[in-house]
Amino acid sequence: MLQEEIKGFLNDLFYQMRKIEESALSAGLNIPVSITEIHILEKIGPGGAARMGDIASMLGVTLATLTVACDKLEGKGLIEKKRGGNDKRAVQVTLTDSGIMAYRFHENFQKGLVEAALHDLTGEEQRLLGLSVKKLEAFFEKQAKKEISGIKNK
């Protein structure tokens, strides 16, 4: 019974978080940005140029998949793509001013959401939640690596 409750809880939690995030993005930005696109902006970050190959690796997607997504982001005016300095095959991406604005909006939204979620928890409950979430994260990272490894070995 407990496993069914946890399964239902995780499914509901992921669904609700995604819906809340989608609503916040559509209400707070003047450019339509998908959750996938905002996560790409997060990986690029406001700190300067990032190599597309590195971003694809961080996201666990192919370079071709990332290229399609980045073409859309570039078309929306959220990123700029440039060929690398010494290695002309490498493509560097940076956030535009609009991209930085979308990045910061999402960052502030997530910070506020976490603060609100923790507000009614005691310090001990927050500590236990943090430990539990870290264990879940480690589990899902391990599962993702197994999936990727299984796909590559087929």
C-alpha positions as CSV (number, residue, x, y, z in Angstrom):
1,M,0.0,0.0,0.0
2,L,2.8,2.4,0.9
3,Q,4.4,1.9,-2.5
4,E,1.2,2.8,-4.3
5,E,0.8,5.9,-2.2
6,I,4.3,7.0,-2.9
7,K,3.9,6.3,-6.6
8,G,0.7,8.4,-6.7
9,F,2.4,11.1,-4.7
10,L,5.4,11.3,-7.0
11,N,3.2,11.3,-10.1
12,D,1.0,14.0,-8.7
13,L,3.9,16.1,-7.4
14,F,5.7,16.1,-10.8
15,Y,2.5,16.9,-12.6
16,Q,1.6,19.7,-10.3
17,M,5.1,21.2,-10.3
18,R,5.1,21.2,-14.1
19,K,1.7,22.9,-14.3
20,I,2.6,25.5,-11.8
21,E,5.9,26.2,-13.7
22,E,4.1,26.4,-17.0
23,S,1.5,28.8,-15.7
24,A,4.1,31.0,-14.1
25,L,6.2,31.1,-17.3
26,S,3.2,32.0,-19.5
27,A,1.9,34.6,-17.1
28,G,5.3,36.2,-16.3
29,L,7.1,36.3,-19.7
30,N,6.1,38.2,-22.8
31,I,7.7,35.5,-24.9
32,P,6.3,32.0,-24.9
33,V,8.9,29.8,-23.4
34,S,8.5,26.1,-22.7
35,I,9.8,24.4,-19.6
36,T,12.4,22.5,-21.8
37,E,13.5,25.8,-23.2
38,I,13.8,27.5,-19.8
39,H,16.0,24.5,-18.6
40,I,18.3,25.1,-21.6
41,L,18.6,28.7,-20.6
42,E,19.4,27.6,-17.0
43,K,22.3,25.4,-18.3
44,I,23.6,28.3,-20.5
45,G,23.4,30.7,-17.6
46,P,24.0,34.4,-17.5
47,G,27.7,34.1,-16.9
48,G,29.0,34.0,-20.5
49,A,29.4,31.7,-23.4
50,A,28.8,28.0,-23.1
51,R,29.6,25.3,-25.6
52,M,26.6,23.5,-27.1
53,G,28.3,20.1,-26.8
54,D,28.8,20.7,-23.0
55,I,25.1,21.8,-22.6
56,A,23.9,18.7,-24.5
57,S,25.9,16.5,-22.2
58,M,24.5,18.2,-19.1
59,L,21.0,17.8,-20.4
60,G,21.6,14.2,-21.6
61,V,20.4,15.0,-25.1
62,T,22.1,14.7,-28.5
63,L,23.8,17.7,-30.0
64,A,21.2,17.5,-32.9
65,T,18.3,17.7,-30.4
66,L,19.9,20.7,-28.7
67,T,20.6,22.4,-32.0
68,V,16.9,22.3,-32.9
69,A,15.9,23.7,-29.5
70,C,18.6,26.4,-29.7
71,D,17.5,27.4,-33.2
72,K,14.0,28.1,-31.7
73,L,15.5,30.0,-28.7
74,E,17.6,32.1,-31.1
75,G,14.5,32.8,-33.2
76,K,12.8,34.0,-30.0
77,G,15.7,36.3,-29.3
78,L,16.7,34.6,-26.1
79,I,20.1,33.3,-27.1
80,E,22.9,34.1,-29.6
81,K,25.0,31.4,-31.3
82,K,28.5,31.9,-32.5
83,R,31.2,29.7,-33.9
84,G,34.1,29.0,-31.5
85,G,37.4,30.9,-31.6
86,N,40.0,28.3,-32.5
87,D,37.7,25.4,-33.2
88,K,35.3,26.5,-35.8
89,R,33.2,23.3,-35.3
90,A,32.3,24.3,-31.8
91,V,29.3,26.5,-31.3
92,Q,29.1,28.9,-28.3
93,V,25.8,30.1,-27.0
94,T,25.1,33.1,-24.8
95,L,21.9,34.6,-23.3
96,T,20.7,37.8,-24.8
97,D,19.2,40.5,-22.5
98,S,15.8,38.9,-23.0
99,G,17.3,35.5,-22.3
100,I,18.8,36.8,-19.0
101,M,15.5,38.3,-18.1
102,A,13.7,35.0,-18.7
103,Y,16.5,33.2,-16.7
104,R,16.1,35.5,-13.8
105,F,12.3,35.4,-13.8
106,H,12.5,31.6,-13.6
107,E,15.2,31.6,-10.9
108,N,13.1,34.0,-8.8
109,F,10.0,32.0,-9.4
110,Q,11.7,28.8,-8.2
111,K,13.2,30.5,-5.2
112,G,9.8,31.8,-4.1
113,L,8.2,28.4,-4.7
114,V,10.7,26.7,-2.4
115,E,10.4,29.4,0.3
116,A,6.7,29.0,0.2
117,A,6.9,25.2,0.4
118,L,9.2,25.3,3.4
119,H,7.4,28.1,5.2
120,D,5.1,25.9,7.4
121,L,7.8,23.3,8.1
122,T,9.8,23.2,11.3
123,G,13.6,23.3,11.0
124,E,13.7,19.5,11.7
125,E,11.1,18.8,9.0
126,Q,13.1,21.0,6.5
127,R,16.2,19.0,7.4
128,L,14.5,15.7,6.9
129,L,12.9,16.8,3.6
130,G,16.3,17.9,2.4
131,L,17.9,14.6,3.2
132,S,15.0,12.7,1.5
133,V,15.1,14.8,-1.6
134,K,18.9,14.3,-1.9
135,K,18.3,10.5,-1.8
136,L,15.6,10.8,-4.4
137,E,17.9,12.9,-6.6
138,A,20.7,10.3,-6.3
139,F,18.3,7.5,-7.1
140,F,16.9,9.3,-10.2
141,E,20.4,10.2,-11.4
142,K,21.4,6.5,-11.1
143,Q,18.3,5.4,-13.0
144,A,19.0,8.0,-15.8
145,K,22.5,6.7,-16.2
146,K,21.2,3.2,-16.5
147,E,18.7,4.2,-19.1
148,I,21.3,6.1,-21.1
149,S,23.7,3.2,-20.9
150,G,21.1,0.8,-22.0
151,I,20.2,2.9,-25.0
152,K,23.8,3.3,-26.0
153,N,24.4,-0.5,-25.8
154,K,21.4,-1.4,-28.1
